[in-house]
């Protein structure tokens, strides 16, 4: 995972990273890598966790920028289709654009989705002796 991977993912959400963001991105990459290694009790991160790790870094980055007040004027367009209902018995799905949320609520929702990754890491956990 490189800084450019994170910059590309941020660009997909409409955020253009600057050179001043590189320090935060680099630190966040190291933080997320350490979190994954500690959570899973592994020494190297499997290739299958690449996209999970990238999303975690982007979520942490956006959370830090928002908390420090550096996301003024940045709006996330989550008016794309979101899964609004899921039923397992006989497989049912419902998609809808959520236009009732404020820009800040949409950003919070995106950050929550990006950081909600521990359930994907459980598969890679190793027992600690």
Buried (B, 14 or more C-beta within 10 A) or exposed (E): BEBEBBBEBBEEBEBEBEEEBEEBBBBBBEEBBEBBEEBBEBEEBEEEBEBBBBBBBBBBBBBBBBEEEEBEEBBBEBEEEBEEEEEEEEEEEEEEEBEEBEEEEBBBBBBEEBBEBBEBBEEBEEEEE
